[in-house]
Amino acid sequence: MTCFVDTSAVLILLNRLDPDHKAARKQWEQLLAAEHDLVTTSYVAL
């Protein structure tokens, strides 16, 4: 399965002080363990 990863999730993963860091890291590890294809983009839709 291909999963879209929003850049805000990446920022949360990089910031250990973020209140959602632990939950984001758990989800990230589950996606990696399941070997999903992860994609993101720099495109912004307003």
LOTOR-5556 format. One line per field, with one value per atom (N, C-alpha, C, CB): residue number from 1; atom name; x, y, z. Coordinates in steps of 0.05 Angstrom, whole numbers. Each point is the difference from the previous one (the first is absolute). Glycine has a CB too. Layout:
N
k: [NUM,...]
a: [CA,...]
c1: [X,...]
c2: [Y,...]
c3: [Z,...]
This chain:
46
k: [1,1,1,1,2,2,2,2,3,3,3,3,4,4,4,4,5,5,5,5,6,6,6,6,7,7,7,7,8,8,8,8,9,9,9,9,10,10,10,10,11,11,11,11,12,12,12,12,13,13,13,13,14,14,14,14,15,15,15,15,16,16,16,16,17,17,17,17,18,18,18,18,19,19,19,19,20,20,20,20,21,21,21,21,22,22,22,22,23,23,23,23,24,24,24,24,25,25,25,25,26,26,26,26,27,27,27,27,28,28,28,28,29,29,29,29,30,30,30,30,31,31,31,31,32,32,32,32,33,33,33,33,34,34,34,34,35,35,35,35,36,36,36,36,37,37,37,37,38,38,38,38,39,39,39,39,40,40,40,40,41,41,41,41,42,42,42,42,43,43,43,43,44,44,44,44,45,45,45,45,46,46,46,46]
a: [N,CA,C,CB,N,CA,C,CB,N,CA,C,CB,N,CA,C,CB,N,CA,C,CB,N,CA,C,CB,N,CA,C,CB,N,CA,C,CB,N,CA,C,CB,N,CA,C,CB,N,CA,C,CB,N,CA,C,CB,N,CA,C,CB,N,CA,C,CB,N,CA,C,CB,N,CA,C,CB,N,CA,C,CB,N,CA,C,CB,N,CA,C,CB,N,CA,C,CB,N,CA,C,CB,N,CA,C,CB,N,CA,C,CB,N,CA,C,CB,N,CA,C,CB,N,CA,C,CB,N,CA,C,CB,N,CA,C,CB,N,CA,C,CB,N,CA,C,CB,N,CA,C,CB,N,CA,C,CB,N,CA,C,CB,N,CA,C,CB,N,CA,C,CB,N,CA,C,CB,N,CA,C,CB,N,CA,C,CB,N,CA,C,CB,N,CA,C,CB,N,CA,C,CB,N,CA,C,CB,N,CA,C,CB,N,CA,C,CB,N,CA,C,CB,N,CA,C,CB]
c1: [17,-17,18,-37,28,14,-14,15,1,-11,11,-5,-12,9,8,-30,53,10,1,27,-44,0,25,-50,60,26,-3,11,-35,-3,6,-35,29,7,30,-42,56,30,11,1,-12,9,-5,-9,-13,-6,20,-49,56,19,28,-25,32,25,1,7,-30,-1,-9,-11,30,-7,-16,42,-42,-16,-29,42,-49,-27,-18,16,-39,-18,-9,-16,16,-8,23,-39,63,24,-2,27,-35,0,-20,12,-36,-20,8,-35,48,9,22,-12,30,22,-11,31,-51,-12,-13,-9,-5,-12,21,-39,60,23,12,9,-4,13,-18,24,-51,-18,0,-29,30,0,26,-28,50,26,0,23,-33,-1,-17,7,-29,-18,11,-38,61,13,-18,27,-43,-16,18,-41,32,14,-9,4,14,-6,7,7,-26,5,-8,-8,20,-7,4,12,-19,4,4,-29,41,3,-24,51,-69,-23,-19,4,-14,-18,-26,38,-60,-27,-13,-4,-6,-14,-30,41]
c2: [-23,23,25,-25,46,25,19,-7,19,19,28,-38,58,27,10,9,3,10,31,-42,55,29,10,1,22,10,8,16,-10,7,-25,35,-58,-25,-3,-21,27,-1,19,-13,37,20,-10,37,-49,-11,-22,11,-28,-21,12,-30,52,13,15,3,4,17,-17,41,-50,-17,14,-24,51,15,4,23,-31,3,-20,14,-5,-17,-25,40,-40,-22,-18,27,-20,-15,-30,41,-49,-28,-15,11,0,-13,-1,16,6,0,-20,49,-51,-20,-28,31,-37,-27,-6,4,15,-4,-4,27,-10,-2,-27,49,-59,-27,-22,17,-14,-20,1,4,19,3,-13,42,-36,-12,-30,42,-52,-29,-14,8,5,-12,4,9,4,5,14,-41,60,16,19,-4,12,21,26,-28,45,26,22,-18,36,22,26,-30,52,27,19,-11,36,19,28,-27,44,28,17,-5,-7,14,9,-27,51,10,7,18,-28,6,19,-45,67,19,0,28]
c3: [0,0,0,24,-37,-1,20,-48,65,20,-4,33,-33,-2,28,-41,43,26,-2,10,5,0,13,2,-12,11,30,-46,55,29,17,-12,2,14,2,-15,-6,1,20,-48,49,20,28,-33,38,27,7,-6,-14,5,8,-32,20,5,27,-49,59,24,24,-28,44,23,21,-9,8,20,-8,12,-36,-10,16,-46,55,15,-15,24,-50,-17,-9,-14,22,-9,4,9,15,7,-17,47,-51,-17,-29,32,-41,-28,-5,-2,22,-3,-1,24,-7,0,-28,50,-61,-26,-22,14,-12,-19,0,6,18,3,-11,40,-36,-11,-30,41,-53,-29,-11,2,11,-9,2,13,10,4,-21,49,-57,-20,-28,30,-33,-26,-20,9,1,-18,-15,30,-54,-15,11,-42,50,12,-20,47,-52,-18,13,-40,31,9,-23,48,-44,-21,12,-31,15,9,-10,0,-14,-11,22,-43,42,20,-14,29,-18,-11,19,-23,13,17,-5,0]
